[in-house]
Amino acid sequence: MFSTSCPQCGAPLEFRSAAAVMAVCGSCRSTLLKRGEAVERIGEMASVFEDYSPLQLGVTGRHESRVFTLLGRIQLRYDAGYWTEWYAAFDDGKFGWLSDASGQYAVTTQQNLDGSADEPPQFDSLRPGVGFHFGGRRYLASDIRTAQCVGGEGELPFRVGDGWQARVADFRYEDKFITLDYSDAEQQSGKPVVYAGASVELDTLACQGLRDEAEIRESEGRYRGELGVFTCPSCGASLECPVGVANYVICGSCHAGVDCSAEQVTLFSKKREVESIETALQLGASATFDGAKYTALGLMRCRTPDGESSWEEYLLHNLERGFLWLVHGEGRWERVDVLNNWPMISKDGQVLEGGKTYRERERYDAVVAYVAGAFNWRVQVGDKTSITDFTWRDFKMTRETTADEIVWSRAKPLSNSRVAERFGVPALAAETARRRAAKSASSEAKPAREGITTAGFGPWPWIATFAMVFINFGKLFEFDGSTVLAIVGMVALWAPEWIWRAFHEESR
């Protein structure tokens, strides 16, 4: 540990990490560069903006049997949002980063490029989905960003000054995670620094010293999740934004986009004339999922470019569980969870996840036609996404691709009656009744055999039953052990079908 004092204000200063080359004075915000046994003031670092993360300097945790301590952090802003990188010093003398992006975490440490890795691509040539071989695995580019450092504190392993930019590309392979950092590539013969690790859940790190809600309130003056009220800088309407949860609000009156992450709210998109629409759910509606109460913060109406298909997407949030989505289109509902661990893709293009094989169903583009409410990233009318859906029975995996990132999600069907019950909107149940009536009429108009093959396990239980009856026909009426075995066999044949149908109805 290296101890000194700040040359600007005289406050005591400690470098606890041997790898740290600079620190931010906690008293006067001076950025101090370590030079041997002395420190030099090279500027001043902006304070980190309102942050409601449970993480803080001094938190300790364990990752892959190694203990770490958080000694510093930087906040990085890009066009559509921001994230935080925490500088973590490990007990074996190495250092790494704990990334926090809207509650999704990853731990990485610096690695050497060797014979098991590809030659790193040029940053400007990277696109989402580009492959990179490292450590015997083929990673896919998930996120390419140029971001500006807007605040920091504590110790850091490199020099960060005014105007410092991070140029980074994230790659994924299931839960494995690597970052190619091109920020100082010009000083590294054009090659990026490689950090490798894994996506993690915060509770798996066994962290000690996390902030609780009371500490967050004491430091920020208000609770995470409570509504902050401010005035739209475009039309003067009153707007609400859940503090520490969302940073971008679309005004319901003039549809201007407002960035409320800083002390002074700013516009990121102009006032728009947008046709008012009716939606199945209203902003602020609440429902319980997995035993936790979620509230609808934002909604979008999306459509295909030709206008033939449209649907609604609702962003829901719970303080402890984070975000989930509900999608409503063509009279059907889906619950959608964004995946932190990516699925595997086979050589023939099938998606493998959780022992299930999802096959590609369709590809299409989606355009945001209407947006209102609060979001944890910047969204506006006209945003375009390329979508590929993969299905397994009634379940779906979706890959969404933009110019900067790829997002994977898993969708599960929900019935209108279930949604109506959870949100307390009885009118939604009537839509279920109409769908069932239409489905019943359609089924009656089809041949009986077609009705058998359109659900569950299709004709196979029937075929096997007919075969068993035919083979054992002479013994079925003797009412002895053979009869019992035949009955047990038929029950075994139909049990998977009954279980599937029961599960199917429950999920719908």
Backbone torsions as a table, in degrees:
resi	resn	phi	psi	omega
1	MET	NA	134.6	179.7
2	PHE	-112.0	121.6	-177.8
3	SER	-112.8	138.9	177.5
4	THR	-156.0	-164.6	177.1
5	SER	-131.8	155.2	-179.0
6	CYS	-70.6	125.9	-179.8
7	PRO	-69.5	-12.4	-178.2
8	GLN	-89.1	-47.7	-175.0
9	CYS	-121.4	-7.3	177.8
10	GLY	83.6	1.7	-179.7
11	ALA	-66.8	144.4	178.4
12	PRO	-62.8	146.6	-175.6
13	LEU	-141.1	134.9	179.6
14	GLU	-127.1	137.2	169.9
15	PHE	-106.1	105.3	-177.9
16	ARG	-87.5	-16.7	179.4
17	SER	-106.9	131.1	178.2
18	ALA	-67.9	-22.3	-178.4
19	ALA	-84.5	-12.4	-177.4
20	ALA	-72.5	135.3	178.7
21	VAL	-113.6	-14.2	177.0
22	MET	-147.2	161.7	178.8
23	ALA	-146.5	158.0	177.0
24	VAL	-108.6	122.7	179.6
25	CYS	-65.0	127.3	-178.5
26	GLY	-71.6	-14.8	-177.6
27	SER	-94.0	-48.2	-174.3
28	CYS	-115.4	1.1	176.9
29	ARG	69.7	13.5	177.0
30	SER	-67.2	140.6	173.0
31	THR	-93.3	125.2	-171.2
32	LEU	-119.1	122.5	179.8
33	LEU	-94.6	128.6	-179.7
34	LYS	-81.2	126.3	177.8
35	ARG	-129.1	92.9	-177.9
36	GLY	64.8	-118.4	180.0
37	GLU	-97.6	13.9	-179.0
38	ALA	-132.3	169.1	176.1
39	VAL	-128.0	148.3	-179.3
40	GLU	-123.0	131.9	177.2
41	ARG	-78.0	123.8	-177.9
42	ILE	-117.5	2.2	179.6
43	GLY	158.7	-158.8	-179.8
44	GLU	-138.5	135.1	-178.3
45	MET	-97.9	134.1	176.0
46	ALA	-64.7	148.5	176.4
47	SER	-66.8	148.8	174.6
48	VAL	-64.3	137.3	-178.7
49	PHE	-78.0	170.6	-170.6
50	GLU	-43.0	114.2	-172.1
51	ASP	-128.3	127.6	-176.7
52	TYR	-114.0	23.1	176.9
53	SER	-69.5	146.9	174.4
54	PRO	-72.5	-14.6	179.6
55	LEU	-74.1	152.3	175.5
56	GLN	-159.0	166.2	177.6
57	LEU	-59.2	138.2	179.0
58	GLY	95.1	-11.1	177.4
59	VAL	-62.7	137.1	175.5
60	THR	-113.3	154.2	179.6
61	GLY	-159.9	-177.0	-179.2
62	ARG	-135.5	130.3	177.1
63	HIS	-134.9	120.7	-179.4
64	GLU	51.7	49.7	175.5
65	SER	72.3	1.4	178.7
66	ARG	-107.5	136.0	178.6
67	VAL	-86.9	139.7	177.5
68	PHE	-131.4	161.3	175.7
69	THR	-131.9	134.5	178.3
70	LEU	-83.0	118.4	-175.1
71	LEU	-111.5	-15.1	-178.8
72	GLY	-165.9	173.3	176.5
73	ARG	-160.5	156.3	170.7
74	ILE	-130.3	145.9	175.1
75	GLN	-106.4	132.8	-173.7
76	LEU	-121.4	129.8	180.0
77	ARG	-114.9	135.5	173.3
78	TYR	-123.9	-174.5	-171.1
79	ASP	-55.9	-38.4	-171.4
80	ALA	-113.7	12.4	-179.8
81	GLY	167.6	-159.4	178.2
82	TYR	-154.1	164.1	172.5
83	TRP	-149.3	170.1	-177.3
84	THR	-120.7	137.3	173.7
85	GLU	-113.6	120.4	178.7
86	TRP	-98.1	127.8	178.5
87	TYR	-79.9	118.6	-175.2
88	ALA	-115.2	124.3	175.6
89	ALA	-98.9	125.0	-178.4
90	PHE	-92.2	158.2	-176.1
91	ASP	-70.1	-11.8	177.6
92	ASP	-92.7	9.5	177.3
93	GLY	94.0	-10.6	179.2
94	LYS	-87.3	167.9	177.4
95	PHE	-130.9	163.8	179.4
96	GLY	-159.5	-163.4	-176.2
97	TRP	-134.4	140.2	170.5
98	LEU	-111.2	108.7	-177.0
99	SER	-88.9	136.2	179.3
100	ASP	-127.3	107.6	-179.7
101	ALA	-126.0	97.9	-179.6
102	SER	52.8	41.6	176.9
103	GLY	85.0	2.3	172.8
104	GLN	-100.8	128.3	-171.1
105	TYR	-118.3	149.9	174.0
106	ALA	-146.8	140.6	176.9
107	VAL	-112.2	126.6	-179.8
108	THR	-135.5	152.3	174.2
109	THR	-131.1	155.8	-176.6
110	GLN	-68.8	138.4	-178.6
111	GLN	-128.2	158.5	176.6
112	ASN	-93.8	140.9	172.5
113	LEU	-78.7	127.4	179.8
114	ASP	-134.1	-161.4	-176.6
115	GLY	-66.1	-14.6	-178.4
116	SER	-88.6	4.7	-177.3
117	ALA	-121.8	151.4	173.7
118	ASP	-69.7	164.5	168.5
119	GLU	-69.9	125.9	-175.8
120	PRO	-60.5	137.1	177.6
121	PRO	-72.9	162.9	173.8
122	GLN	-70.7	142.9	-176.2
123	PHE	-57.9	-42.7	-176.1
124	ASP	-68.5	-14.7	-179.3
125	SER	-93.5	-5.9	-175.3
126	LEU	-75.0	142.7	174.5
127	ARG	-140.9	152.3	176.4
128	PRO	-55.6	134.2	179.9
129	GLY	96.2	-10.2	177.4
130	VAL	-65.6	137.8	-178.3
131	GLY	-88.0	152.1	176.4
132	PHE	-148.0	117.9	-180.0
133	HIS	-83.3	128.0	179.0
134	PHE	-151.4	129.7	177.5
135	GLY	60.4	31.0	178.3
136	GLY	83.0	5.8	179.0
137	ARG	-123.1	151.9	176.0
138	ARG	-101.9	105.9	178.2
139	TYR	-86.4	153.6	177.0
140	LEU	-116.8	137.1	-179.7
141	ALA	-64.4	125.8	-178.4
142	SER	-109.7	-22.8	-171.1
143	ASP	-158.3	123.9	176.8
144	ILE	-124.1	119.5	-173.4
145	ARG	-136.1	144.6	163.7
146	THR	-113.9	116.8	-172.5
147	ALA	-127.4	156.5	179.6
148	GLN	-108.3	134.0	174.5
149	CYS	-73.2	121.5	-177.2
150	VAL	-113.2	-0.4	179.1
151	GLY	178.6	159.6	179.2
152	GLY	-169.7	169.3	177.1
153	GLU	-161.1	160.8	176.9
154	GLY	77.2	-155.7	-177.8
155	GLU	-93.6	151.5	178.6
156	LEU	-141.0	148.8	-175.7
157	PRO	-86.9	2.6	177.3
158	PHE	-148.5	168.4	-176.7
159	ARG	-82.2	127.6	177.1
160	VAL	-124.6	124.0	-179.4
161	GLY	-131.4	-171.7	179.1
162	ASP	-59.0	133.0	177.7
163	GLY	78.6	6.7	-178.3
164	TRP	-66.9	131.7	-179.6
165	GLN	-114.0	142.4	172.3
166	ALA	-103.6	126.8	173.9
167	ARG	-116.4	106.3	-170.3
168	VAL	-133.5	150.5	175.8
169	ALA	-133.1	124.9	177.9
170	ASP	-97.2	142.7	178.2
171	PHE	-128.8	148.2	-177.4
172	ARG	-132.1	149.5	170.6
173	TYR	-145.7	102.9	-171.3
174	GLU	51.1	-120.9	179.1
175	ASP	-90.4	-2.6	178.9
176	LYS	-76.7	147.7	-170.0
177	PHE	-144.2	130.0	172.6
178	ILE	-132.1	151.2	176.6
179	THR	-125.2	129.0	170.1
180	LEU	-98.8	114.8	-176.1
181	ASP	-101.5	109.6	-177.4
182	TYR	-97.3	11.1	-173.2
183	SER	-58.5	-39.1	-179.5
184	ASP	-118.4	32.9	-175.8
185	ALA	-61.6	-32.4	-179.0
186	GLU	-64.4	-30.2	177.6
187	GLN	-85.9	-6.5	-178.6
188	GLN	-114.1	37.9	-180.0
189	SER	57.4	32.4	177.0
190	GLY	82.2	-1.6	-177.8
191	LYS	-97.9	143.4	178.7
192	PRO	-79.3	162.9	169.8
193	VAL	-85.9	137.7	-176.2
194	VAL	-106.2	127.3	173.1
195	TYR	-118.4	130.1	-177.6
196	ALA	-125.7	147.9	179.7
197	GLY	-179.5	-136.1	-175.6
198	ALA	-153.9	152.8	168.8
199	SER	-71.1	141.4	-175.9
200	VAL	-138.8	159.7	166.6
201	GLU	-95.2	138.5	-174.4
202	LEU	-57.7	-37.0	-176.5
203	ASP	-71.0	-12.7	176.7
204	THR	-82.4	-9.1	-177.8
205	LEU	-89.7	-2.4	178.2
206	ALA	50.1	49.0	-176.2
207	CYS	-71.6	142.6	174.7
208	GLN	-118.6	138.8	177.8
209	GLY	91.1	15.7	177.3
210	LEU	-66.2	151.7	175.3
211	ARG	-77.4	139.0	171.8
212	ASP	-97.4	178.6	-176.2
213	GLU	-60.5	-36.6	-179.6
214	ALA	-64.8	-41.7	179.4
215	GLU	-67.8	-38.3	177.9
216	ILE	-63.1	-43.8	179.4
217	ARG	-63.5	-40.4	-178.4
218	GLU	-64.0	-38.7	-176.9
219	SER	-80.3	-32.3	-175.9
220	GLU	-104.8	-14.8	177.0
221	GLY	89.0	-1.1	178.2
222	ARG	-161.8	160.3	-176.5
223	TYR	-77.8	144.7	171.0
224	ARG	-63.4	130.4	178.0
225	GLY	99.6	-21.1	178.5
226	GLU	-72.7	155.8	-173.1
227	LEU	-80.8	123.3	171.5
228	GLY	-92.8	131.3	-175.8
229	VAL	-107.1	132.3	177.1
230	PHE	-149.8	176.3	-175.3
231	THR	-103.6	135.3	177.5
232	CYS	-63.3	124.4	-178.9
233	PRO	-71.6	-7.2	-179.6
234	SER	-94.4	-47.4	-175.0
235	CYS	-122.5	-7.7	178.4
236	GLY	86.9	2.3	179.3
237	ALA	-68.9	153.8	177.8
238	SER	-78.6	129.1	-179.5
239	LEU	-120.4	152.7	177.0
240	GLU	-124.8	140.1	178.4
241	CYS	-138.2	127.2	178.3
242	PRO	-67.6	115.4	-172.7
243	VAL	-59.8	131.4	175.6
244	GLY	72.4	3.3	-179.4
245	VAL	-113.1	-49.3	179.7
246	ALA	-127.2	149.2	-177.8
247	ASN	-124.6	-0.3	-177.5
248	TYR	-131.8	128.6	-176.7
249	VAL	-126.8	137.5	172.9
250	ILE	-101.8	118.5	-177.1
251	CYS	-62.9	129.0	-179.8
252	GLY	-72.9	-15.9	-178.5
253	SER	-89.7	-50.2	-175.4
254	CYS	-114.0	-5.0	178.4
255	HIS	61.7	27.4	169.9
256	ALA	-78.2	147.6	176.7
257	GLY	-91.1	131.4	-174.5
258	VAL	-123.7	127.8	175.4
259	ASP	-94.0	114.2	-177.0
260	CYS	-113.1	23.7	-177.8
261	SER	-80.0	-23.4	179.9
262	ALA	-100.7	175.0	-179.5
263	GLU	-63.1	-36.5	179.7
264	GLN	-104.8	115.3	-178.8
265	VAL	-67.7	145.4	-178.4
266	THR	-135.6	156.9	176.5
267	LEU	-84.9	137.9	171.0
268	PHE	-115.7	-11.1	171.2
269	SER	-145.7	150.3	-173.0
270	LYS	-77.4	167.0	174.8
271	LYS	-58.6	137.6	-177.7
272	ARG	-126.8	147.6	169.5
273	GLU	-91.6	102.8	-176.5
274	VAL	-118.3	129.9	179.4
275	GLU	-63.5	131.1	179.3
276	SER	-67.9	146.1	-178.4
277	ILE	-131.6	157.2	172.9
278	GLU	-96.7	136.0	-179.4
279	THR	-122.8	155.8	-177.9
280	ALA	-66.9	-36.7	179.0
281	LEU	-119.8	153.8	178.5
282	GLN	-104.7	151.5	173.9
283	LEU	-57.8	138.4	-177.7
284	GLY	92.2	-9.8	177.5
285	ALA	-64.9	144.9	-176.5
286	SER	-125.5	149.1	177.3
287	ALA	-154.6	161.3	-179.1
288	THR	-103.1	128.0	174.8
289	PHE	-130.7	131.4	179.4
290	ASP	54.3	35.7	177.3
291	GLY	78.6	7.8	-179.2
292	ALA	-125.7	145.8	-178.4
293	LYS	-86.8	124.0	177.9
294	TYR	-111.9	146.9	179.5
295	THR	-122.2	137.8	179.5
296	ALA	-75.5	114.6	-179.3
297	LEU	-94.4	-40.0	-175.3
298	GLY	-141.1	157.9	176.2
299	LEU	-141.6	148.2	177.6
300	MET	-132.4	143.1	166.5
301	ARG	-106.0	119.3	179.7
302	CYS	-112.2	157.0	178.4
303	ARG	-149.6	162.7	171.4
304	THR	-77.9	155.4	-177.0
305	PRO	-56.4	-30.8	179.7
306	ASP	-81.6	-6.1	177.6
307	GLY	77.2	5.1	-177.4
308	GLU	-75.7	-22.8	-178.3
309	SER	-135.0	140.3	177.0
310	SER	-145.4	158.5	-179.0
311	TRP	-158.8	165.9	179.8
312	GLU	-111.8	143.7	176.7
313	GLU	-126.3	128.0	-177.9
314	TYR	-114.9	126.7	176.1
315	LEU	-91.7	118.0	-179.8
316	LEU	-110.9	151.2	-177.4
317	HIS	-143.1	142.1	170.1
318	ASN	-128.7	136.7	-173.1
319	LEU	-58.9	-37.9	-177.4
320	GLU	-87.8	-35.5	-173.8
321	ARG	-93.4	-20.9	-179.1
322	GLY	93.4	-143.2	-170.9
323	PHE	-104.8	150.8	164.4
324	LEU	-148.3	164.8	-177.3
325	TRP	-119.1	148.0	166.0
326	LEU	-118.5	132.7	179.6
327	VAL	-117.6	132.5	-177.3
328	HIS	-127.0	117.8	179.3
329	GLY	-159.1	141.2	179.4
330	GLU	53.8	39.2	176.3
331	GLY	76.1	11.0	-177.6
332	ARG	-124.8	152.4	179.1
333	TRP	-117.4	146.9	173.1
334	GLU	-136.6	140.9	168.9
335	ARG	-94.4	130.5	-174.1
336	VAL	-124.3	126.1	176.8
337	ASP	-115.6	127.5	176.4
338	VAL	-72.0	135.1	-175.8
339	LEU	-92.4	128.5	172.1
340	ASN	-84.2	-28.9	175.3
341	ASN	-102.1	122.7	-176.4
342	TRP	-77.4	148.1	175.3
343	PRO	-76.8	166.3	175.0
344	MET	-87.6	148.1	176.2
345	ILE	-118.7	122.2	-178.0
346	SER	-74.5	170.9	-178.7
347	LYS	-62.7	-29.3	179.7
348	ASP	-92.0	13.2	172.8
349	GLY	87.7	6.2	177.4
350	GLN	-82.8	152.0	-178.6
351	VAL	-101.7	126.8	-177.7
352	LEU	-112.6	121.2	-178.1
353	GLU	-156.1	128.6	177.0
354	GLY	60.4	33.7	-179.6
355	GLY	76.7	6.4	-179.9
356	LYS	-111.2	150.0	177.5
357	THR	-111.6	113.6	178.9
358	TYR	-97.6	130.9	-179.9
359	ARG	-107.1	143.7	-177.9
360	GLU	-60.7	131.5	179.0
361	ARG	-106.0	-48.4	-179.5
362	GLU	-161.9	160.2	174.6
363	ARG	-125.3	141.8	179.9
364	TYR	-163.7	166.1	174.8
365	ASP	-102.8	146.9	177.7
366	ALA	-121.9	135.6	179.4
367	VAL	-121.8	134.0	177.5
368	VAL	-75.1	117.2	-178.8
369	ALA	-101.3	-22.5	-178.7
370	TYR	-154.2	141.6	179.1
371	VAL	-149.6	142.0	178.4
372	ALA	-154.5	151.7	177.2
373	GLY	99.1	-160.4	-173.5
374	ALA	-112.0	143.9	-177.7
375	PHE	-139.4	158.5	177.5
376	ASN	-92.0	8.5	170.3
377	TRP	-147.9	165.8	-176.5
378	ARG	-79.9	121.0	179.4
379	VAL	-131.3	144.6	-179.4
380	GLN	-152.9	161.3	178.5
381	VAL	-58.0	134.3	-179.6
382	GLY	101.6	-14.7	177.0
383	ASP	-58.1	138.0	-175.0
384	LYS	-123.3	138.9	-179.5
385	THR	-135.2	138.1	173.7
386	SER	-93.8	129.2	-171.6
387	ILE	-122.5	138.3	171.2
388	THR	-126.7	123.6	179.5
389	ASP	-102.1	135.0	174.6
390	PHE	-121.5	136.9	-173.9
391	THR	-125.4	148.9	169.5
392	TRP	-136.8	108.0	-172.4
393	ARG	54.7	-124.7	-178.9
394	ASP	-93.4	6.9	-177.5
395	PHE	-102.5	157.2	-171.0
396	LYS	-142.1	141.3	169.0
397	MET	-113.9	136.3	-176.2
398	THR	-127.7	134.1	174.1
399	ARG	-109.4	120.1	178.3
400	GLU	-109.5	127.3	-175.0
401	THR	-124.1	128.8	171.8
402	THR	-120.1	-173.8	-179.6
403	ALA	-66.8	-20.5	-173.6
404	ASP	-115.7	-18.3	-173.9
405	GLU	-156.1	165.3	171.8
406	ILE	-122.6	135.6	177.7
407	VAL	-127.1	131.8	174.9
408	TRP	-105.9	141.8	176.6
409	SER	-142.8	160.3	178.7
410	ARG	-119.7	130.9	-177.5
411	ALA	-114.7	140.7	179.5
412	LYS	-128.5	132.5	-176.8
413	PRO	-70.1	145.3	174.0
414	LEU	-130.3	140.2	178.4
415	SER	-78.1	154.8	175.3
416	ASN	-59.9	-37.8	-179.4
417	SER	-65.1	-37.9	178.5
418	ARG	-67.0	-43.0	177.9
419	VAL	-64.5	-42.1	179.0
420	ALA	-59.6	-41.5	-178.9
421	GLU	-67.0	-43.3	-175.5
422	ARG	-71.0	-36.4	-178.5
423	PHE	-94.5	-6.5	-179.1
424	GLY	68.5	39.9	179.2
425	VAL	-120.6	86.5	-174.5
426	PRO	-58.1	-26.7	-176.8
427	ALA	-61.5	-27.4	-179.8
428	LEU	-66.8	-29.1	-179.1
429	ALA	-66.5	-29.7	179.3
430	ALA	-63.6	-32.3	178.3
431	GLU	-65.6	-35.9	176.5
432	THR	-62.7	-44.6	179.7
433	ALA	-60.7	-41.1	178.9
434	ARG	-64.5	-40.0	179.7
435	ARG	-65.4	-42.9	-179.1
436	ARG	-65.8	-38.2	178.4
437	ALA	-64.5	-42.0	179.4
438	ALA	-66.5	-39.0	179.3
439	LYS	-66.5	-39.8	179.6
440	SER	-64.0	-43.4	179.1
441	ALA	-64.1	-38.6	179.4
442	SER	-66.7	-39.7	-178.9
443	SER	-66.9	-37.5	-179.6
444	GLU	-67.0	-26.4	-178.8
445	ALA	-82.0	-9.3	-177.8
446	LYS	-98.0	156.3	174.1
447	PRO	-60.6	150.9	-177.4
448	ALA	-58.4	-39.4	-177.1
449	ARG	-64.6	-36.6	178.8
450	GLU	-65.0	-36.1	177.9
451	GLY	-63.2	-32.6	179.9
452	ILE	-69.4	-36.1	-170.5
453	THR	-87.9	-3.2	-174.7
454	THR	-95.5	2.1	-178.8
455	ALA	-144.6	163.6	174.5
456	GLY	57.1	-132.6	-176.6
457	PHE	-96.5	16.5	174.4
458	GLY	68.2	-146.0	-172.4
459	PRO	-81.6	-7.3	-169.7
460	TRP	-62.9	-42.8	176.7
461	PRO	-60.6	-36.8	178.1
462	TRP	-66.8	-44.7	-179.4
463	ILE	-60.8	-45.9	-178.7
464	ALA	-65.5	-37.6	178.8
465	THR	-64.1	-46.7	179.1
466	PHE	-60.1	-39.8	180.0
467	ALA	-65.6	-41.5	-179.0
468	MET	-66.8	-42.1	178.7
469	VAL	-63.3	-41.4	-178.5
470	PHE	-64.4	-44.3	-177.7
471	ILE	-67.8	-37.6	-174.3
472	ASN	-105.9	18.0	-173.3
473	PHE	-57.6	-40.5	-177.1
474	GLY	-69.0	-19.7	-175.8
475	LYS	-104.0	-12.0	-173.9
476	LEU	-61.7	-31.0	-174.6
477	PHE	-99.8	11.5	176.5
478	GLU	-85.9	-14.8	177.2
479	PHE	51.4	48.9	174.0
480	ASP	-121.0	-157.1	-178.2
481	GLY	-61.2	-32.1	180.0
482	SER	-65.3	-38.3	178.5
483	THR	-63.2	-43.4	179.6
484	VAL	-62.3	-43.1	179.7
485	LEU	-63.6	-38.8	179.5
486	ALA	-64.7	-41.5	179.5
487	ILE	-65.7	-43.7	177.9
488	VAL	-61.0	-40.3	179.2
489	GLY	-62.4	-42.2	179.8
490	MET	-67.9	-37.2	176.0
491	VAL	-61.6	-42.6	179.0
492	ALA	-63.2	-35.5	179.2
493	LEU	-66.8	-39.4	-174.0
494	TRP	-90.6	-15.6	-177.0
495	ALA	-56.2	-47.6	178.8
496	PRO	-59.0	-38.3	179.3
497	GLU	-63.8	-44.9	-179.7
498	TRP	-64.3	-41.9	179.9
499	ILE	-64.0	-44.0	179.4
500	TRP	-60.4	-45.7	-178.7
501	ARG	-64.4	-38.7	179.2
502	ALA	-65.1	-43.5	179.0
503	PHE	-65.5	-41.8	-178.7
504	HIS	-60.7	-45.5	-179.7
505	GLU	-66.8	-38.2	-178.9
506	GLU	-64.6	-44.1	-177.1
507	SER	-69.6	-27.1	-179.2
508	ARG	-84.1	NA	NA
